[in-house]
Amino acid sequence: MLGGIGITELLIVLVIVLVLFGVGRISKIAGEMGTGIRAFKEGLQGSESEEGAEEEVQEEDTEA
């Protein structure tokens, strides 16, 4: 698993991170990361819909 890192080592790292940062700060960071990922996905979908709208405009121009 993960290049020789086992479950025990991952749990130790998790405990150290919790002690250093605290639960509140970790949840805040995770929430901000989730918001950023959601905005990124919406941006990708927005660019795809813009491309579709541009293609529709080009098709209308060729028909006229």
N, C-alpha and C positions, 0 to 999 in steps of 0.2 A: 504494500500500500504506500503511496506517495514517496517512493524512493527510500524505503527503509524506516519511515516514521510510522510507528504503531499507534494504536488507540491510547495507550498509556501516556505517550509523549504528547499527543494532541490534547489530552485532558489536562496535563500539567501546564502546557502553554495557555490553555483557556483560563485556568485558575489564576495564573500570573497576570494575564490581561485584565481579568475582572478585578483583581486586587489593585492594579495600577490605575485603571481608569474609572472603575465603579460602574454599576449597572445603569445608572441614569445617563451617563455620558455615552456609553456604548449603544443604548437604545436610541439616543438622539442621532448619533452618527449613522446607525442603520436606517433610521427614518429618512435622513437626508439623502442617503445613497439610493433608497427606494424611490424617492421623489425625482432624483436625477435620472435614474433608469427609465422611469415612466415618461419623463419629459423627452428623453432621447427617442423612445419608441414612438411617441406622438409626433416628434419631428420627422422621423422616417416615414410615417404614414402620411404626414402632411406633404412631404416632397413627392410622394408617389401620386397623391391626388392632384397636385399641381401639374405633374407631367401629363396625367390623363386629361386635365382641362385644356392644356396646351395642344394636345393631339386633337381634341374635339374642335377647337378653334381653327386649326389648320385644315381639318376636313370640311368645315363649313366654308372656309375661304375657297377651297378648290371646287366646291359645288356651285358657288355663286358666279 
